[in-house]
């Protein structure tokens, strides 16, 4: 993204740094995000709250409160794998800001066609899983999948200005 004029701040969640595989409760994740937010906000510059998986949920839940310009939700976990009845759509639909969801076509946490209609855009990553990895046998390469992600985000971010 930097080569496209978009500055990026990578925030690694404390639970990931500690080597844990499961995120703590949403309230704890949100508190951590609120704590880091002042470090990424610069006067006069729009900030897009972004995250992948649990981080996408955090970005959606806190965007309005923190004054984010928009939300980029990478691999939004619409539901736990195999549990579509436990939808988290309300978090996505409640972001209150322009939102882009980038979702792998084979994401067990929610395939693009499972997402409800709403006030967000969606970019589908062909053959991608929850981490956007594509199988070696897929007719698209990993590099092509990353190009889909980049092009979609660049186009969307440009439309916000």
N, C-alpha and C positions, 0 to 999 in steps of 0.2 A: 504494500500500500504506500509506503513512503515514496517510491518512484513515481507514484501517481499524485503526489502532492498532499497525501494524507498522513499526518503524524499518528503514530500508534504507541500506546503505553501498555506494555504487557504486565498484568497483575496476576501473580500466581497465588491462588488461595492457600492460606496457612495449612489446611488439611492436606493439600496436595504436596506441599513442601515437606510435611511430616511423613509422607509416604503412605497415607491412608487411602483406601479405595472408595470409601463411601463418604459423601459430604455430610456435615452436621445439619442440624435443623435449619430450615429456611431463615428463622429469626436470627440465628448466629451468622449465617452467610450475609444477610442483609446488613447487619451491624458492621461487619468487616468492610463491606463495600462502601457504606456511609463514611467510614473512617478514612479510606483511601481517596475518596472523591475530591476533597479539596486539593490534593496534590496534582490532579489531572486537569483541573479547571483553570483556564487562563482568561482574564478579563477580555471580553470582546470576541472570543473565539468560540464557535459552536463545538460542543462535545457530544459525540455519539456514544452512548452507553452500549457496551458490547460484551458478549460473553458466549462461551460454548457450554452446552449442556446445562449443568446446574447454574453456571454463570449467566447463561441466557435467561434463566428464570429470575435470577437476582436483578439483572438489568431491566427486565420487564416490570418487576414489582416496585422498583425504586426510581424509575425514570422520571415520573412526574414530580415526586417529592424532591428530587435532587436537581431538577431543572435541566435534565438532558435535552439536547436538541432533537434526538432521535434514538432509536434502539436497533442494534444489529444483533439478531439472535441466531447464533450458529448451532446447528444440531439441537434445536429446542426439544427437550424431552416431553413430548405431548402426553405421554403416559408411560408407566413402567412396562417393560417388555412383556407381551402377552396379557396385559391388563388394560385394554382400551376403556373399560368402564371407570377407571381411575384417572379421568382426564384432567389435565392442567391447563386446558384451553382458557379458562377465566384469567389466568395470569397473563397469557399472551394478549388476549383481547382487552385486558385492562391496562395495558402499557400507557395509553394516553398520549403517545407520541408517534410520529411516523415510524413504522417498523418494517424491517426486512428480515425474513426468516430464510436461512440457507439450510436446506435439508437434504440429506442423502436419500436417494430413491429406495434404498433397502435398509433404512434406519429402523431397528426393532423398537425404538422409543417413539415411533410415529413416522409413517411414510407420508409423503406429501399429500396423497389423496385422502388421508385420514383427517387432515386439518379442516377445521370449520371455516365457513365463509367469515370474513371480517375485514377490518380496516388495516390490513398489512399486505405487503407484497411477499411473494415466495419464489425463491430460486431453487430449482431441483438440480441436484448433483447426480447425473446418471450413474447408476450402479453403486453409488456411495453408501457406506454404512454410517454408523454414529460418529466415527472419526474421519469420515469422507474417504476412507480407503476403498479402492475398487479392486475386485478380483482380477488376477492376472489374465484370466480367460475372457474378461469383458472386452467388448469392442471399442472401449475408450481406455486410454492410458491414465495413469495417476496424474501425469503432467496436464493432460487435457481436462481432467476433473478439477484440478487446481485453477486452470485457466477459466473454467466456468464460474468458479467461486469468485475469483478476482474480478472478472468482467462484470458480473452481477453486482458486486459491492461497489465497484468504481462507478458504474452507471447510476446506481441508486443514490450513492453519496453525492454525486454531481447534481442530481435532480433536486437535492435538498437546499442548494445554495441559491 
